[in-house]
């Protein structure tokens, strides 16, 4: 009888697990391409070419840093709508000989001539397009400086070997995939305004190139050759630098050689939180992501939500309410810690989390006026990219990089193939104004010369008993921090396997408006009914998150690339 009861309970648990609503695979994708397991290395990226570039580094005898830098350069070629050497990013690194994870900040900076009123008209109103499209939207790029510095410290191979796959990908080209085509259609009106942007990404009649067509970027290949040969000097000095500055002068922009000369990579201490037996490290300011990922986890930690399950209304209500409070704090407190005081210790403290928890009603959704918020607007692009890598020695990398909006500013600097970012829109153009992703900024994040704009990018590394256990991150603007937090909760609180943790139904609450936003997957009717009765206004729109995760279990390393996207997981 006891055996029968055990088998019944086991079957019930399996049935329950299968009942978790998961996002379907993107068209044309297979689970085998998005999940991999090996003992030598594991890679999860948003591009097949990028994952292959990383695998080549291991074949050459390189380590996870060589692979990560190769991936970064290659994904800059493969996803020109999302990232590139004309942008910036963050990277977390941990491994043998490194006491705790190190955070590298190679975020873009405001030019020396930038000022807080540069996006306001004569009446003090925000000229929104000026921070989104064209040369005035461009921040000083940091990606190349960051990659070269990280590789100098920890890489084993020659830089020329690491950049080689990206050069080949740019030179020979690759077939345009559906997401890239969507981005081309969306940004064609802006791309058509700039000579090299049009020549590379559009047809002669101004129409966007289509899926299946070959995209070749020969000028970018030549720029990458200079970087491979000269390191950072191949970008920030010499012919490439002159062409970058010439593009700014051509359109009346602000950037000068002094901006390129003074760009510096920052090594920062990651924000740290403890959840159960796990040590969580994530990106510190100027990213808001890490702070609020830990804040959300702290808020829900003591509620034992696993007794309810991930898709029970009580769990969703509490987690989304914790998200709501995080965004209220984001608008008020976060900015570049080199310029403003950010109360990180308070925001990630267990005591503050307890205060937040006491204010969340158990059976009622808070309204925006109760948290003294102002309206947000949703934007629906899938910018930015993330990749995670781990090797058998325990060296692990989690990195998120971006040019901000699709194709950034829309400007390709003539003769370089470099798509320039529109990262200046991540500043508060005016206190209380919202950016591309609907995030409201305060005075902490106003434009200042050489300041780094606030970001939501949240590359994260989790240790278990002091050893690397999990690395993850995602693109998608302000949804980054909620998607990372939810994936961590799925894995660490609800005990889902990594695949289910990544693929499970997602939701997002960003303080205001009074909406709980679910992705476009069928919501269980009982969940929707219960949440609605609690006062949540439910809307469904794409969240854009594409989690790239790595997990170490014993001698095995598992990689999962979000099934919602066109990524690739590799392992050996």
PyMOL commands that set and color helices and strands:
alter all, ss='L'
color gray80, all
select helices_A, chain A and resi 2-18+31-34+48-59+64-78+128-132+135-137+143-154+159-172+178-191+195-201+218-230+233-236+238-250+257-261+289-303+305-307+313-333+344-347+350-358+368-371+423-426+443-445+479-493+498-503+525-533
alter helices_A, ss='H'
color red, helices_A
select strands_A, chain A and resi 35-38+41-45+88-94+102-106+174-175+214-215+266-269+271-275+278-282+385-391+396-402+412-413+418-419+460-464+467-473+507-508+516-518+538-540+548-553+556-561+568-571
alter strands_A, ss='S'
color yellow, strands_A
deselect
rebuild
show_as cartoon
